[in-house]
Amino acid sequence: MIRELETVEARYRELTLSLADPAVIANPAKYRGLSKERAELETIVRKLESLRKVEAGLREARGILADAASEAELLAMAEAERAALEERRAALRQELKILLLPRDPLDEKNVFLEIRAGAGGDESSLFAQDLSRMYTRYAENRGWKAEVVEASVSPIGGYKEVILGLQGQGAYSRLKYESGVHRVQRVPRTEASGRIHTSTVTVAVLPEADEVDVKLDPKDLKIEAFGSSGPGGQNVNRNYTAIRLTHKSSGLVVSCQDEKSQHRNKEKAFRVLRARLLEIARSEQRAKIAEDRRSQVGTGERSEKIRTYNFPQSRVTDHRLGESFHNLSGILDGALEPLLEKLILRAQARQLESSPSRADI
């Protein structure tokens, strides 16, 4: 691990020199790429510098404690300093181990969230709408851009299905553990007798694919324009601005009609199709991974019941963490960060456990 840190530090110094090179400055694309790489390494380098300062302080404190001529008051101060520095050193070592873990190359991608009503009829569609709002509010809280790419509205106003596009730094890294079955327990608005009803909604988190990630052969595509329709199926646009995109080899069909422009609907449809094809490729790859890896957080299996939202007890229980959060209204208003942070820390801990070669610094 020491060698890894030294390699990172050397690369950081090399990048710093390169960014001062007039030839690099004159090449905007290269400059941006090197700047991004340097920024990603800077956190590790700064942590390493802090660790070295802490270790220097520890050597000084231990020197005082080993000196038989030291006064009692100085010894007490040195002992307190030693204890505090050892605690800080342990924390920095752990942070560095996590920072050196292999990064998911998709972490910085924008995402599509596909939210679908499951078991529970109308109540399920209403909860799908609640989850759509929850993720939209979370995105807004982080300063991300959120848009409805496509939506199918139920007769009572909920969502049978909605696709959200969320664009922001690290969107996939924050939301990739949200894939799965979300269960709600509450008294439905339509339930006169006041009985608690259980229904489910599925969420799929797809990283947005770039053109270089997924190549589309025009011969493998069927593109159709049609008039967009509103609730009840009535035609609301006779100019055929909606787009239906069929990928022949996979059978995937994507329809977009949210925009008034055919060009914008076509652009959105291509973005969703690429994301779905990338997810298919990743799912096939995951199927080859050993069983112990599949059991980890973030496998993305849609059949997993990952969370329960219990309204009578104002409680949200994440079944992977085995922990409940008594802030249901806040979470549904987008206050997801504490819960997501614990999921990320859990995944990192499991990743460290599966890397026995990563010894202490």
C-alpha positions as CSV (number, residue, x, y, z in Angstrom):
1,M,0.0,0.0,0.0
2,I,2.9,2.3,0.7
3,R,4.1,1.7,-2.9
4,E,0.6,2.6,-4.2
5,L,0.7,5.9,-2.2
6,E,4.1,6.7,-3.5
7,T,3.0,6.1,-7.1
8,V,0.0,8.3,-6.6
9,E,2.2,11.1,-5.2
10,A,4.7,10.8,-8.0
11,R,1.9,11.0,-10.6
12,Y,0.4,14.0,-8.9
13,R,3.8,15.9,-9.0
14,E,4.1,14.9,-12.7
15,L,0.6,16.2,-13.5
16,T,1.3,19.5,-11.6
17,L,4.4,20.1,-13.8
18,S,2.5,19.1,-17.0
19,L,-0.3,21.6,-16.3
20,A,2.3,24.4,-16.2
21,D,3.6,23.4,-19.7
22,P,2.6,26.0,-22.3
23,A,2.0,23.2,-24.9
24,V,-0.5,21.6,-22.5
25,I,-2.1,24.9,-21.7
26,A,-2.6,25.5,-25.4
27,N,-4.5,22.3,-25.8
28,P,-7.8,22.7,-23.9
29,A,-8.9,19.1,-24.2
30,K,-5.7,17.7,-22.9
31,Y,-5.5,20.4,-20.2
32,R,-9.1,19.5,-19.0
33,G,-8.2,15.8,-18.9
34,L,-5.0,16.3,-16.9
35,S,-6.7,18.8,-14.6
36,K,-9.5,16.2,-13.8
37,E,-6.9,13.5,-13.1
38,R,-4.9,15.8,-10.8
39,A,-8.1,16.8,-8.9
40,E,-8.9,13.1,-8.4
41,L,-5.5,12.4,-6.9
42,E,-5.3,15.6,-4.8
43,T,-7.5,14.3,-2.0
44,I,-5.2,11.3,-1.6
45,V,-2.0,13.4,-1.6
46,R,-3.4,15.8,1.0
47,K,-4.5,12.9,3.3
48,L,-1.0,11.5,2.9
49,E,0.6,14.8,3.9
50,S,-1.7,15.0,6.9
51,L,-0.7,11.5,7.9
52,R,3.0,12.4,7.7
53,K,2.5,15.4,10.0
54,V,0.6,13.3,12.5
55,E,3.4,10.7,12.5
56,A,6.0,13.4,13.0
57,G,3.9,14.7,16.0
58,L,3.7,11.2,17.4
59,R,7.5,10.7,17.2
60,E,7.9,14.0,19.1
61,A,5.4,13.0,21.8
62,R,7.0,9.6,22.2
63,G,10.4,11.2,22.5
64,I,9.1,13.3,25.4
65,L,7.5,10.3,27.1
66,A,10.8,8.3,26.8
67,D,12.8,11.1,28.4
68,A,13.2,10.4,32.1
69,A,14.1,14.0,32.7
70,S,10.7,15.3,31.5
71,E,8.5,17.1,34.1
72,A,5.2,15.5,35.2
73,E,3.1,18.2,33.7
74,L,5.0,17.9,30.3
75,L,4.6,14.1,30.5
76,A,0.8,14.4,31.0
77,M,0.5,16.8,28.0
78,A,2.6,14.5,25.9
79,E,0.5,11.5,26.8
80,A,-2.7,13.3,25.9
81,E,-1.2,14.4,22.6
82,R,0.0,10.9,21.8
83,A,-3.5,9.4,22.4
84,A,-5.1,12.1,20.2
85,L,-2.6,11.7,17.4
86,E,-2.8,7.8,17.4
87,E,-6.6,8.2,17.0
88,R,-6.2,10.6,14.2
89,R,-3.6,8.4,12.5
90,A,-5.9,5.4,12.6
91,A,-8.7,7.5,11.0
92,L,-6.3,8.8,8.2
93,R,-5.1,5.3,7.5
94,Q,-8.6,4.0,7.0
95,E,-9.5,7.0,4.8
96,L,-6.5,6.3,2.6
97,K,-7.3,2.6,2.3
98,I,-10.8,3.6,1.1
99,L,-9.5,6.2,-1.3
100,L,-7.2,3.6,-2.9
101,L,-10.0,1.1,-3.5
102,P,-10.6,0.5,-7.3
103,R,-13.2,3.1,-8.4
104,D,-16.3,2.1,-10.4
105,P,-15.6,3.7,-13.8
106,L,-19.3,4.6,-14.0
107,D,-19.5,6.5,-10.7
108,E,-19.3,10.0,-12.4
109,K,-22.1,9.2,-14.9
110,N,-25.5,10.9,-14.9
111,V,-28.4,8.4,-14.3
112,F,-31.8,7.4,-15.4
113,L,-34.1,6.3,-12.7
114,E,-36.9,3.9,-13.9
115,I,-39.7,3.9,-11.3
116,R,-42.5,1.4,-11.9
117,A,-45.6,0.7,-9.9
118,G,-45.7,-3.0,-8.7
119,A,-48.1,-4.9,-6.5
120,G,-50.8,-2.9,-4.9
121,G,-52.8,-1.3,-7.7
122,D,-53.6,2.4,-7.5
123,E,-51.8,2.8,-4.2
124,S,-48.6,1.5,-5.8
125,S,-48.9,4.1,-8.6
126,L,-49.3,6.9,-5.9
127,F,-46.2,5.7,-4.1
128,A,-44.3,5.6,-7.4
129,Q,-45.2,9.3,-7.7
130,D,-43.9,9.9,-4.1
131,L,-40.6,8.2,-4.9
132,S,-40.3,10.3,-8.1
133,R,-40.7,13.4,-6.0
134,M,-38.2,12.1,-3.4
135,Y,-35.5,11.6,-5.9
136,T,-36.2,14.9,-7.7
137,R,-36.0,16.8,-4.4
138,Y,-32.7,14.9,-3.5
139,A,-31.3,16.0,-6.9
140,E,-32.4,19.6,-6.3
141,N,-30.8,19.6,-2.8
142,R,-27.5,18.6,-4.4
143,G,-27.7,21.2,-7.2
144,W,-28.3,18.6,-9.9
145,K,-30.6,18.9,-12.9
146,A,-33.7,16.7,-12.8
147,E,-36.1,16.0,-15.7
148,V,-39.0,13.7,-16.5
149,V,-37.9,11.8,-19.6
150,E,-41.1,9.8,-19.9
151,A,-44.2,9.2,-17.7
152,S,-47.3,7.0,-17.8
153,V,-50.0,8.4,-15.5
154,S,-52.5,6.2,-13.7
155,P,-56.2,7.1,-13.7
156,I,-56.0,8.5,-10.2
157,G,-53.0,10.7,-10.9
158,G,-50.0,8.5,-9.8
159,Y,-47.4,7.0,-12.0
160,K,-47.7,3.6,-13.6
161,E,-44.1,4.2,-14.8
162,V,-41.8,7.3,-14.8
163,I,-38.3,7.7,-16.1
164,L,-36.3,10.5,-14.4
165,G,-33.0,11.8,-15.8
166,L,-30.7,13.2,-13.1
167,Q,-27.6,15.1,-14.2
168,G,-24.9,16.0,-11.7
169,Q,-21.4,15.2,-10.4
170,G,-21.2,11.7,-9.1
171,A,-24.9,11.0,-9.6
172,Y,-24.4,7.2,-10.2
173,S,-22.0,6.9,-7.2
174,R,-24.7,8.3,-4.9
175,L,-27.8,6.5,-6.2
176,K,-26.5,3.1,-7.6
177,Y,-27.7,1.3,-4.4
178,E,-31.3,2.4,-4.9
179,S,-32.1,-0.4,-7.4
180,G,-34.6,-2.9,-6.1
181,V,-38.1,-3.2,-4.6
182,H,-39.3,-0.4,-2.4
183,R,-42.2,-1.4,-0.1
184,V,-44.8,1.0,1.4
185,Q,-47.1,0.3,4.3
186,R,-49.8,2.9,4.9
187,V,-53.6,3.6,4.8
188,P,-54.5,4.4,1.2
189,R,-56.3,7.5,0.3
190,T,-58.9,5.3,-1.4
191,E,-59.4,3.0,1.6
192,A,-62.5,4.0,3.6
193,S,-62.0,1.5,6.4
194,G,-58.6,2.8,7.4
195,R,-56.8,-0.5,6.9
196,I,-53.0,-0.5,6.4
197,H,-52.2,-1.6,2.9
198,T,-48.9,-2.9,1.6
199,S,-47.7,-2.2,-2.0
200,T,-44.5,-2.2,-3.9
201,V,-42.6,0.0,-6.4
202,T,-39.5,-1.1,-8.4
203,V,-36.6,1.3,-9.0
204,A,-33.9,0.7,-11.5
205,V,-30.8,3.0,-11.6
206,L,-29.1,3.1,-15.0
207,P,-25.9,5.0,-15.6
208,E,-26.2,7.1,-18.7
209,A,-24.1,5.7,-21.5
210,D,-22.0,7.9,-23.8
211,E,-21.8,7.1,-27.5
212,V,-18.4,5.6,-27.0
213,D,-19.8,3.3,-24.3
214,V,-22.6,1.8,-26.6
215,K,-22.3,1.8,-30.4
216,L,-25.7,1.8,-32.2
217,D,-25.9,0.5,-35.7
218,P,-28.5,2.6,-37.7
219,K,-29.5,-0.6,-39.5
220,D,-30.5,-2.1,-36.1
221,L,-32.9,0.7,-35.3
222,K,-36.5,1.4,-36.2
223,I,-37.5,5.0,-35.6
224,E,-41.2,6.0,-35.6
225,A,-42.9,9.4,-35.0
226,F,-46.4,9.6,-33.6
227,G,-48.8,12.1,-32.0
228,S,-48.2,12.4,-28.3
229,S,-51.2,11.6,-26.0
230,G,-52.3,12.8,-22.6
231,P,-54.3,11.1,-19.7
232,G,-57.1,9.0,-21.1
233,G,-55.3,8.5,-24.4
234,Q,-56.6,11.6,-26.1
235,N,-54.3,13.0,-28.8
236,V,-52.8,16.3,-27.6
237,N,-50.3,16.9,-30.5
238,R,-51.2,16.2,-34.1
239,N,-47.7,17.2,-35.3
240,Y,-46.2,13.7,-34.6
241,T,-43.6,15.0,-32.2
242,A,-43.4,11.8,-30.0
243,I,-40.8,9.2,-30.9
244,R,-40.8,5.4,-30.6
245,L,-37.3,3.8,-30.9
246,T,-37.0,0.0,-31.4
247,H,-33.7,-1.8,-31.1
248,K,-34.2,-4.8,-33.3
249,S,-31.6,-7.2,-32.1
250,S,-32.5,-6.8,-28.4
251,G,-36.2,-6.1,-28.8
252,L,-36.0,-3.0,-26.6
253,V,-38.6,-0.3,-27.2
254,V,-38.2,3.3,-25.9
255,S,-41.0,5.9,-26.3
256,C,-40.6,9.6,-25.5
257,Q,-43.3,12.2,-25.8
258,D,-42.6,14.6,-22.9
259,E,-41.0,17.3,-25.1
260,K,-42.9,19.4,-27.7
261,S,-40.0,19.0,-30.2
262,Q,-39.5,15.7,-32.1
263,H,-35.8,16.4,-32.1
264,R,-35.7,16.6,-28.3
265,N,-37.8,13.5,-27.9
266,K,-35.6,11.6,-30.2
267,E,-32.5,12.7,-28.3
268,K,-34.0,11.6,-25.0
269,A,-35.1,8.2,-26.5
270,F,-31.5,7.5,-27.7
271,R,-30.1,8.4,-24.2
272,V,-32.5,6.0,-22.5
273,L,-31.8,3.2,-25.1
274,R,-28.1,3.5,-24.6
275,A,-28.5,3.3,-20.8
276,R,-30.6,0.2,-21.0
277,L,-28.2,-1.5,-23.4
278,L,-25.3,-0.7,-21.1
279,E,-27.2,-2.1,-18.2
280,I,-27.9,-5.3,-20.1
281,A,-24.2,-5.7,-20.8
282,R,-23.3,-5.1,-17.2
283,S,-26.0,-7.5,-16.0
284,E,-24.5,-10.2,-18.2
285,Q,-21.1,-9.5,-16.8
286,R,-22.4,-9.6,-13.2
287,A,-24.0,-13.0,-13.9
288,K,-20.4,-14.4,-14.3
289,I,-19.2,-13.1,-11.0
290,A,-18.8,-15.4,-8.0
291,E,-21.7,-15.9,-5.5
292,D,-20.0,-14.0,-2.7
293,R,-19.7,-10.9,-5.0
294,R,-23.4,-11.2,-5.9
295,S,-24.4,-11.0,-2.3
296,Q,-22.8,-7.6,-1.8
297,V,-24.7,-4.3,-1.7
298,G,-25.4,-2.8,-5.1
299,T,-25.9,-5.9,-7.3
300,G,-28.8,-4.1,-8.8
301,E,-31.1,-7.1,-8.7
302,R,-34.6,-5.7,-9.1
303,S,-36.1,-8.6,-7.2
304,E,-34.4,-7.5,-4.0
305,K,-36.7,-5.9,-1.4
306,I,-34.3,-3.2,-0.2
307,R,-36.5,-0.8,1.8
308,T,-39.8,-0.4,3.6
309,Y,-41.5,2.9,4.2
310,N,-43.9,2.5,7.2
311,F,-46.2,5.5,7.5
312,P,-48.1,4.6,10.8
313,Q,-44.7,4.5,12.6
314,S,-43.1,7.3,10.5
315,R,-40.2,4.8,9.9
316,V,-38.0,3.9,6.9
317,T,-36.2,0.6,7.2
318,D,-33.3,-0.3,4.9
319,H,-33.1,-4.1,5.0
320,R,-29.5,-4.3,3.7
321,L,-28.3,-2.1,6.6
322,G,-30.7,-3.7,9.1
323,E,-31.4,-0.2,10.4
324,S,-34.4,2.1,10.7
325,F,-34.6,5.8,10.2
326,H,-37.4,7.7,12.0
327,N,-37.6,10.6,9.6
328,L,-40.0,9.3,7.0
329,S,-41.4,12.7,6.0
330,G,-37.9,14.2,5.7
331,I,-36.6,11.3,3.6
332,L,-39.6,11.5,1.2
333,D,-38.8,15.2,0.9
334,G,-35.3,14.4,-0.4
335,A,-33.2,14.0,2.9
336,L,-31.7,10.8,1.7
337,E,-28.0,11.6,2.3
338,P,-27.5,10.0,5.8
339,L,-29.1,6.8,4.5
340,L,-27.1,6.8,1.3
341,E,-23.9,7.6,3.1
342,K,-24.3,4.5,5.3
343,L,-24.9,2.3,2.2
344,I,-21.7,3.6,0.6
345,L,-19.7,3.0,3.7
346,R,-21.1,-0.5,4.0
347,A,-20.1,-1.2,0.4
348,Q,-16.6,0.2,1.0
349,A,-16.2,-1.9,4.1
350,R,-17.1,-5.1,2.2
351,Q,-14.7,-4.1,-0.6
352,L,-11.9,-3.8,1.9
353,E,-12.8,-7.2,3.4
354,S,-12.4,-8.7,0.0
355,S,-9.0,-7.1,-0.5
356,P,-6.8,-9.0,1.9
357,S,-3.6,-7.8,0.2
358,R,-4.4,-4.2,1.2
359,A,-2.3,-4.2,4.4
360,D,-2.0,-1.3,6.9
361,I,0.0,1.7,5.9
